[in-house]
Amino acid sequence: MSLPTRYSTTPPPEYDLSPPAGYGDDFLPELRWTPKLLIQIITAIAIVMFWLLPTPLEPEARTTLVVFATAIWFWIFSSVPDTYVALVSVSAVVLLDIISVDAMFAPLGHDTTWLLIGAFILSTAITSSGLAHRAAVALTVGVSSPHALVHLLTFATVLTAFAVPATSGRAALILPVFITIAKVVPEWLRRVLALSLPSVVLFSAVASLIGAGAHLITNQVLAGNGFEAISFSRWIVLGFPYALIVSHAAAEIIFRAFSTGEQRAEKLSITRRKLTRDHPLSNRMQRDEVMALSILGSAIVLWFTENLHGIPPSLVAVLAALLASSPVIGITNFGDAIKKVPWNLLLFMAATVALAQALTESGAAHSLATMAFGELPGWLYVVMIILVSTVAHLVIQSRSARSAVLIPIVIATAPVAGVNPVAAAFISTAAAGFCHTLPASAKPLTIFRGDDENPRFSNQELLRTSGLLAPMFLAATLLFAFVVWPALGLPLFA
């Protein structure tokens, strides 16, 4: 008799199908809706809709505006380097046949680019010579009044606009001087200087053509649109008085806002021994200091007297750089100096100039300007240019990028409003020098603020400073735009 067949099965194993611990954080991070994210999404959708929906604009103008708006979106909202965004954008307009390849590369060979290269090499030599430290000691030893100290340092900082290009370079030059002086002054005065010196660096940049890369962008855009570029000497005539007045007014406002009457009445004790305790200084100037002073002084004289001898400022800068880095009489090594040239800034400047040219040639600048400003009276147009240029730092942090955005629009709309395009471009460039609201608004503020653990001033103090300086800055810019600059030979109305 056979036994019945039996079947035995093993139940399948039970699997835990729940997500692993931390899955939501590591793989699918929770999307937090913030006002910033909402603005990012809305503006991105707006750019796409502008590209897809029909518009009365010419195809080239619309394409250029889309590329331009995308670049601005990345400058504002992304962590992608500004220079990379600018190079991708200008490459796009070349591939789309809006501008030529020659137009893309032409800014790199412009004389203003070589002016910056020479000036950066010269500033490297000056910094390495120790001349700045000696000048700071000579300027401040024996000063007993806090008020006098603030304004002496303000005046010296303004003068650096003729020697060191770009605001970040000047801030880096002045920071060691500030650190030395900060050791021998009270805490409250350290805070005043930490706020006032970077503010002066930003405001005084307009004193010189090499004071900021944005100035060179303005000049190249003017020249590219058939207008006469502002010469080195003429820029000084227009910019230096404005820089001097605004800088000292800013220093005075900060000095009084962050001190009491008793503190302002204190007597300081600044001696040579205290200032040279950590950095010994010989009684007599050393060879490198003499050479640095001689080369810098000669270059400045030649820049001021361009109309007499006819030597272009760019050639003067290159010759001064070659002297300062020559093997025989040089102060610095040429190879080391070349490495310190901010090529990133130069590439960004060249790319934004080419992008600005695309805006103009495609008709996008004129279309955008018409939509933004319409037909305003001349005086109201100037007021609007000043206001927009002043607050633009809240949207676009890079000073050069602001000029690349604003100057083509200003040049395109100024004639419609009956305003001189050269004057409008200069006014916009000067007004764009206000960028004091946040530490990230400008590199000098970031440099002077220090690290997060021991900041030299708080974000609230900087915000308060911005609120105090803005009315003064706007009033001064309006006064110069309508009264002073026309009297100095820059007519406002065409």
C-alpha positions as CSV (number, residue, x, y, z in Angstrom):
1,M,0.0,0.0,0.0
2,S,1.5,3.3,-1.1
3,L,1.6,6.2,1.2
4,P,-0.1,9.5,0.2
5,T,2.2,12.1,-1.3
6,R,2.9,15.1,1.0
7,Y,4.0,18.5,-0.2
8,S,5.8,20.9,2.0
9,T,6.4,24.6,1.2
10,T,8.4,27.3,2.9
11,P,6.6,30.6,3.3
12,P,8.5,33.4,1.5
13,P,10.6,35.6,3.6
14,E,9.2,38.8,4.8
15,Y,10.9,41.9,3.3
16,D,10.9,45.3,5.0
17,L,9.7,47.6,2.2
18,S,9.9,50.8,4.3
19,P,12.5,53.3,3.1
20,P,15.9,53.1,4.8
21,A,16.7,55.4,7.7
22,G,17.7,58.9,6.4
23,Y,16.4,58.1,2.9
24,G,14.3,61.3,2.8
25,D,17.3,63.4,3.9
26,D,20.0,61.8,1.8
27,F,18.2,60.9,-1.4
28,L,15.0,63.0,-1.7
29,P,15.5,66.1,0.4
30,E,12.4,67.8,1.6
31,L,11.5,70.8,-0.6
32,R,11.0,73.8,1.7
33,W,9.0,76.6,0.1
34,T,10.7,79.9,0.9
35,P,10.2,83.3,-0.7
36,K,13.6,83.0,-2.4
37,L,12.7,79.6,-3.9
38,L,9.4,80.9,-5.1
39,I,11.1,83.9,-6.7
40,Q,13.6,81.6,-8.4
41,I,10.8,79.4,-9.8
42,I,8.6,82.3,-11.0
43,T,11.5,84.1,-12.7
44,A,12.7,80.9,-14.4
45,I,9.2,80.2,-15.7
46,A,8.9,83.8,-16.9
47,I,12.1,83.5,-18.9
48,V,10.8,80.2,-20.5
49,M,7.4,81.8,-21.3
50,F,9.1,84.8,-22.8
51,W,11.0,82.5,-25.1
52,L,8.0,80.4,-26.1
53,L,5.2,82.9,-26.4
54,P,5.0,85.2,-29.4
55,T,6.3,88.8,-28.9
56,P,6.6,91.9,-31.2
57,L,10.4,91.7,-30.8
58,E,12.7,90.7,-33.6
59,P,14.0,87.1,-33.2
60,E,17.6,88.2,-32.5
61,A,16.5,90.7,-29.9
62,R,14.3,88.1,-28.2
63,T,17.0,85.5,-28.2
64,T,19.6,87.9,-26.8
65,L,17.2,88.9,-24.0
66,V,16.6,85.3,-23.1
67,V,20.3,84.6,-22.9
68,F,20.8,87.8,-21.0
69,A,18.0,87.1,-18.5
70,T,19.3,83.5,-18.0
71,A,22.7,84.9,-17.2
72,I,21.3,87.3,-14.7
73,W,19.2,84.4,-13.2
74,F,22.4,82.4,-12.6
75,W,24.3,85.4,-11.3
76,I,21.6,86.0,-8.7
77,F,20.4,82.6,-7.7
78,S,23.1,80.0,-8.4
79,S,26.5,79.2,-7.0
80,V,28.0,78.9,-10.5
81,P,31.0,81.3,-10.8
82,D,30.0,84.6,-12.4
83,T,32.8,84.4,-15.0
84,Y,31.7,80.9,-16.1
85,V,28.1,82.1,-16.6
86,A,29.4,85.2,-18.6
87,L,31.6,83.0,-20.8
88,V,28.8,80.5,-21.5
89,S,26.3,83.3,-22.3
90,V,28.6,85.1,-24.7
91,S,29.5,81.8,-26.4
92,A,25.8,81.2,-26.9
93,V,25.2,84.5,-28.6
94,V,28.2,83.8,-30.9
95,L,26.9,80.4,-31.8
96,L,23.5,81.9,-32.5
97,D,25.2,84.3,-34.9
98,I,24.2,87.5,-33.0
99,I,27.7,88.7,-32.7
100,S,30.9,87.5,-34.4
101,V,33.8,85.5,-32.9
102,D,36.0,88.6,-33.4
103,A,33.6,90.7,-31.3
104,M,33.8,88.0,-28.5
105,F,37.5,88.1,-28.3
106,A,38.1,91.8,-29.1
107,P,37.7,93.1,-25.5
108,L,40.7,91.0,-24.4
109,G,42.9,93.1,-26.6
110,H,41.3,96.4,-25.7
111,D,43.7,99.0,-24.3
112,T,41.7,99.2,-21.0
113,T,42.3,95.5,-20.4
114,W,46.1,96.1,-20.7
115,L,45.7,99.1,-18.5
116,L,44.3,96.8,-15.8
117,I,47.0,94.2,-16.3
118,G,49.8,96.7,-16.0
119,A,48.1,98.3,-12.9
120,F,47.8,95.0,-11.2
121,I,51.4,94.1,-11.6
122,L,52.4,97.6,-10.4
123,S,50.2,97.3,-7.3
124,T,51.8,93.9,-6.5
125,A,55.2,95.6,-6.5
126,I,53.9,98.4,-4.3
127,T,52.4,95.9,-1.8
128,S,55.5,93.8,-1.6
129,S,57.8,96.8,-1.1
130,G,56.3,97.7,2.3
131,L,55.6,101.3,1.1
132,A,52.0,101.1,2.4
133,H,53.0,100.2,5.9
134,R,55.6,103.1,6.0
135,A,53.0,105.5,4.7
136,A,50.5,104.4,7.3
137,V,53.0,104.9,10.1
138,A,54.1,108.3,8.8
139,L,50.5,109.4,8.5
140,T,49.2,108.3,11.9
141,V,52.1,108.7,14.4
142,G,51.3,111.5,16.8
143,V,47.6,111.8,15.9
144,S,45.6,112.2,19.1
145,S,42.2,113.0,17.8
146,P,39.9,110.1,16.7
147,H,38.1,112.4,14.3
148,A,41.4,113.4,12.7
149,L,42.5,109.8,12.4
150,V,39.3,108.7,10.7
151,H,39.6,111.5,8.1
152,L,43.3,111.1,7.5
153,L,42.8,107.4,6.8
154,T,39.8,108.3,4.6
155,F,41.9,110.7,2.5
156,A,44.8,108.2,2.2
157,T,42.3,105.5,1.1
158,V,40.8,107.8,-1.6
159,L,44.3,108.3,-3.0
160,T,44.9,104.5,-3.4
161,A,42.3,104.6,-6.3
162,F,45.2,106.0,-8.4
163,A,47.6,103.2,-7.5
164,V,45.7,100.0,-7.0
165,P,43.1,98.7,-9.5
166,A,39.8,97.2,-8.4
167,T,38.1,97.6,-5.0
168,S,39.1,94.2,-3.8
169,G,42.8,94.9,-4.5
170,R,42.6,98.2,-2.6
171,A,40.8,96.5,0.4
172,A,43.5,93.9,0.5
173,L,46.2,96.6,0.5
174,I,44.5,98.6,3.3
175,L,43.5,95.7,5.5
176,P,47.0,95.1,7.0
177,V,47.2,98.8,7.7
178,F,43.9,98.7,9.5
179,I,45.0,95.6,11.5
180,T,48.1,97.5,12.7
181,I,46.3,100.6,13.7
182,A,43.5,98.6,15.3
183,K,45.9,97.3,17.9
184,V,46.5,100.8,19.3
185,V,43.0,102.3,19.3
186,P,39.9,101.7,21.5
187,E,37.3,99.0,20.6
188,W,34.7,101.6,19.5
189,L,37.2,103.2,17.1
190,R,38.1,99.8,15.6
191,R,34.5,99.3,14.7
192,V,34.2,102.7,13.2
193,L,37.3,102.1,11.0
194,A,36.1,98.6,10.1
195,L,32.9,100.1,8.7
196,S,34.3,103.3,7.3
197,L,37.4,102.1,5.4
198,P,35.6,99.5,3.1
199,S,32.9,102.1,2.6
200,V,35.5,104.6,1.5
201,V,37.1,102.0,-0.8
202,L,33.7,101.5,-2.5
203,F,32.8,105.2,-2.8
204,S,36.2,106.4,-3.9
205,A,36.6,103.9,-6.7
206,V,35.0,106.4,-9.1
207,A,38.0,108.8,-8.5
208,S,40.0,106.9,-11.1
209,L,39.4,104.9,-14.3
210,I,41.2,101.9,-12.8
211,G,39.3,102.2,-9.5
212,A,36.9,99.4,-10.6
213,G,36.5,97.0,-13.5
214,A,33.0,98.4,-14.1
215,H,34.6,101.7,-15.2
216,L,36.4,99.9,-18.0
217,I,33.2,98.1,-19.1
218,T,31.5,101.5,-19.3
219,N,34.2,102.9,-21.4
220,Q,34.3,99.9,-23.8
221,V,30.5,99.9,-24.2
222,L,30.6,103.6,-25.0
223,A,33.3,103.1,-27.6
224,G,31.5,100.1,-29.0
225,N,28.4,102.2,-29.6
226,G,30.2,105.0,-31.4
227,F,30.6,107.4,-28.4
228,E,33.8,108.9,-27.2
229,A,35.2,107.0,-24.3
230,I,36.1,109.0,-21.2
231,S,39.9,109.5,-21.0
232,F,41.9,108.8,-17.9
233,S,42.5,112.4,-17.1
234,R,38.9,113.4,-17.8
235,W,37.7,110.7,-15.5
236,I,39.9,112.1,-12.7
237,V,38.4,115.6,-13.2
238,L,34.9,114.2,-13.0
239,G,35.3,111.5,-10.4
240,F,37.9,112.7,-7.9
241,P,35.9,115.6,-6.4
242,Y,32.8,113.4,-6.1
243,A,34.8,110.6,-4.5
244,L,36.5,112.9,-2.1
245,I,33.2,114.6,-0.9
246,V,31.2,111.4,-0.7
247,S,34.0,109.4,1.1
248,H,34.6,112.0,3.8
249,A,30.8,112.5,4.3
250,A,30.4,108.7,4.7
251,A,33.3,108.6,7.2
252,E,31.8,111.4,9.2
253,I,28.4,109.8,9.3
254,I,29.8,106.5,10.4
255,F,32.1,108.2,13.0
256,R,29.2,110.0,14.7
257,A,26.7,107.2,14.4
258,F,28.9,104.6,16.1
259,S,30.4,106.7,18.9
260,T,29.3,108.9,21.8
261,G,30.4,112.4,22.6
262,E,32.7,111.2,25.4
263,Q,34.3,108.7,23.1
264,R,34.9,111.3,20.4
265,A,36.6,113.5,23.0
266,E,39.1,110.8,23.9
267,K,42.8,111.3,23.3
268,L,44.7,108.7,21.4
269,S,48.3,107.6,22.0
270,I,49.7,106.4,18.6
271,T,53.5,106.0,18.7
272,R,56.0,104.6,16.2
273,R,57.0,102.0,18.7
274,K,53.5,100.7,19.1
275,L,52.8,100.6,15.3
276,T,56.1,98.8,14.5
277,R,56.1,96.3,17.4
278,D,55.0,93.4,15.2
279,H,56.4,94.8,11.9
280,P,59.8,96.5,12.4
281,L,60.4,99.5,10.2
282,S,63.8,101.1,9.5
283,N,64.2,104.8,10.0
284,R,65.2,105.4,6.4
285,M,63.3,104.2,3.3
286,Q,64.7,101.1,1.8
287,R,65.6,100.6,-1.9
288,D,62.4,98.8,-2.8
289,E,60.3,101.5,-1.2
290,V,62.2,104.3,-3.0
291,M,61.8,102.4,-6.3
292,A,58.1,101.8,-5.7
293,L,57.4,105.4,-4.9
294,S,59.4,106.6,-7.9
295,I,57.7,104.3,-10.4
296,L,54.2,104.9,-9.0
297,G,54.7,108.7,-8.8
298,S,56.0,108.8,-12.4
299,A,53.1,106.7,-13.6
300,I,50.5,108.9,-11.9
301,V,52.1,112.1,-13.3
302,L,52.0,110.6,-16.8
303,W,48.4,109.6,-16.3
304,F,47.4,113.1,-15.2
305,T,49.3,114.7,-18.1
306,E,48.1,112.5,-20.9
307,N,46.9,115.5,-22.9
308,L,50.4,116.9,-22.9
309,H,52.6,114.0,-24.0
310,G,50.0,111.8,-25.7
311,I,51.2,108.5,-24.2
312,P,48.1,106.2,-23.7
313,P,47.5,105.3,-20.0
314,S,47.5,101.6,-20.9
315,L,51.1,101.9,-22.2
316,V,52.1,103.9,-19.1
317,A,50.8,101.1,-16.9
318,V,52.6,98.4,-18.9
319,L,55.9,100.3,-18.9
320,A,55.6,100.9,-15.1
321,A,54.8,97.3,-14.6
322,L,57.9,96.2,-16.6
323,L,60.1,98.6,-14.6
324,A,58.7,97.3,-11.3
325,S,59.3,93.7,-12.3
326,S,62.5,94.0,-14.2
327,P,65.5,91.8,-13.2
328,V,67.8,94.8,-12.7
329,I,65.8,97.5,-10.9
330,G,62.6,95.6,-10.2
331,I,60.8,95.3,-6.9
332,T,59.0,92.0,-7.5
333,N,59.5,88.9,-9.6
334,F,57.7,89.1,-12.9
335,G,56.4,85.5,-12.8
336,D,55.0,86.0,-9.3
337,A,53.4,89.3,-10.2
338,I,51.7,87.7,-13.3
339,K,50.2,85.0,-11.1
340,K,48.6,87.6,-8.9
341,V,46.8,89.3,-11.8
342,P,43.1,88.5,-11.3
343,W,42.6,86.8,-14.7
344,N,39.2,85.7,-13.6
345,L,38.1,89.4,-13.3
346,L,39.6,90.2,-16.7
347,L,37.8,87.3,-18.4
348,F,34.6,88.3,-16.7
349,M,35.0,91.9,-17.9
350,A,35.7,90.8,-21.5
351,A,32.8,88.5,-21.6
352,T,30.3,91.0,-20.2
353,V,31.5,93.7,-22.6
354,A,30.9,91.3,-25.5
355,L,27.5,90.4,-24.0
356,A,26.7,94.1,-23.8
357,Q,27.6,94.5,-27.4
358,A,25.2,91.7,-28.3
359,L,22.4,93.5,-26.4
360,T,23.1,96.6,-28.5
361,E,23.5,95.1,-31.9
362,S,20.5,92.8,-31.7
363,G,18.2,95.7,-30.7
364,A,17.5,94.0,-27.3
365,A,18.9,97.0,-25.3
366,H,16.6,99.4,-27.0
367,S,13.5,97.2,-26.7
368,L,14.3,96.5,-23.0
369,A,14.9,100.2,-22.4
370,T,11.6,101.1,-24.0
371,M,9.7,98.6,-21.9
372,A,11.5,99.7,-18.7
373,F,11.5,103.5,-19.0
374,G,9.1,104.5,-21.8
375,E,9.3,108.2,-22.6
376,L,10.3,109.9,-19.4
377,P,11.2,113.6,-19.1
378,G,14.9,114.1,-19.0
379,W,15.2,115.1,-15.4
380,L,13.0,112.2,-14.2
381,Y,15.0,109.8,-16.4
382,V,18.2,110.9,-14.6
383,V,16.6,110.4,-11.2
384,M,15.4,106.9,-12.2
385,I,18.9,106.0,-13.5
386,I,20.5,107.0,-10.2
387,L,17.9,105.1,-8.1
388,V,18.0,101.9,-10.2
389,S,21.8,101.9,-10.3
390,T,22.0,102.5,-6.5
391,V,19.7,99.6,-5.5
392,A,20.9,97.2,-8.2
393,H,23.4,95.8,-5.8
394,L,20.6,94.1,-4.0
395,V,19.9,92.0,-7.1
396,I,23.3,91.7,-8.8
397,Q,26.3,91.6,-6.4
398,S,29.1,92.0,-9.0
399,R,29.8,95.7,-9.8
400,S,31.0,94.7,-13.3
401,A,27.9,92.7,-13.9
402,R,25.7,95.6,-12.9
403,S,27.5,97.8,-15.5
404,A,27.2,95.2,-18.1
405,V,23.4,95.1,-17.5
406,L,22.7,98.8,-17.0
407,I,25.1,100.7,-19.3
408,P,23.8,99.3,-22.7
409,I,20.2,100.1,-21.5
410,V,21.2,103.6,-20.4
411,I,23.0,104.3,-23.6
412,A,20.1,103.1,-25.7
413,T,17.4,105.2,-23.8
414,A,19.3,108.4,-23.0
415,P,18.8,110.0,-26.4
416,V,15.1,109.3,-26.3
417,A,14.9,111.3,-23.0
418,G,17.1,114.0,-24.4
419,V,20.0,113.1,-22.1
420,N,23.6,112.9,-23.1
421,P,24.5,109.1,-23.3
422,V,28.0,109.7,-22.1
423,A,26.8,111.6,-19.0
424,A,24.1,109.0,-18.3
425,A,26.6,106.2,-18.5
426,F,29.0,108.0,-16.1
427,I,26.2,108.8,-13.7
428,S,25.0,105.2,-13.7
429,T,28.5,103.9,-13.1
430,A,29.1,106.3,-10.2
431,A,25.7,105.5,-8.6
432,A,26.4,101.7,-8.9
433,G,29.2,102.3,-6.3
434,F,26.7,102.0,-3.5
435,C,26.7,98.4,-2.3
436,H,26.8,98.5,1.5
437,T,23.7,96.5,2.5
438,L,25.1,93.1,3.2
439,P,28.7,91.7,3.6
440,A,28.2,89.7,0.4
441,S,27.2,92.9,-1.5
442,A,30.9,93.8,-2.1
443,K,34.3,92.1,-1.6
444,P,35.8,95.0,0.5
445,L,33.0,94.5,3.1
446,T,33.6,90.7,3.2
447,I,37.4,91.3,3.5
448,F,37.0,93.8,6.4
449,R,34.2,91.9,8.2
450,G,36.5,88.9,9.0
451,D,35.4,85.4,9.9
452,D,32.0,84.5,11.3
453,E,33.4,83.6,14.8
454,N,35.0,87.0,15.4
455,P,33.4,89.5,13.0
456,R,34.6,93.1,13.2
457,F,31.0,94.3,12.7
458,S,27.6,92.7,12.7
459,N,25.1,92.4,9.8
460,Q,22.8,94.7,11.8
461,E,25.5,97.4,12.1
462,L,26.2,97.1,8.3
463,L,22.5,97.4,7.6
464,R,22.3,100.5,9.8
465,T,25.3,101.9,8.0
466,S,23.6,101.4,4.7
467,G,20.5,103.1,5.8
468,L,22.4,106.1,7.1
469,L,24.6,106.5,4.0
470,A,22.0,106.0,1.3
471,P,20.3,109.4,1.7
472,M,23.6,111.2,1.7
473,F,24.8,109.2,-1.3
474,L,21.6,109.8,-3.4
475,A,21.7,113.6,-2.6
476,A,25.3,113.9,-3.5
477,T,24.9,112.0,-6.8
478,L,21.9,114.1,-7.7
479,L,23.8,117.3,-7.0
480,F,26.8,116.3,-9.0
481,A,24.6,115.0,-11.9
482,F,22.6,118.1,-12.3
483,V,25.1,120.8,-11.2
484,V,28.7,119.9,-10.7
485,W,29.5,117.5,-13.6
486,P,27.8,119.8,-16.2
487,A,30.0,122.6,-14.8
488,L,33.1,120.4,-15.2
489,G,32.4,119.8,-18.8
490,L,30.0,116.9,-18.9
491,P,26.7,118.3,-20.2
492,L,23.7,116.4,-19.0
493,F,21.2,117.1,-21.7
494,A,22.0,116.6,-25.4
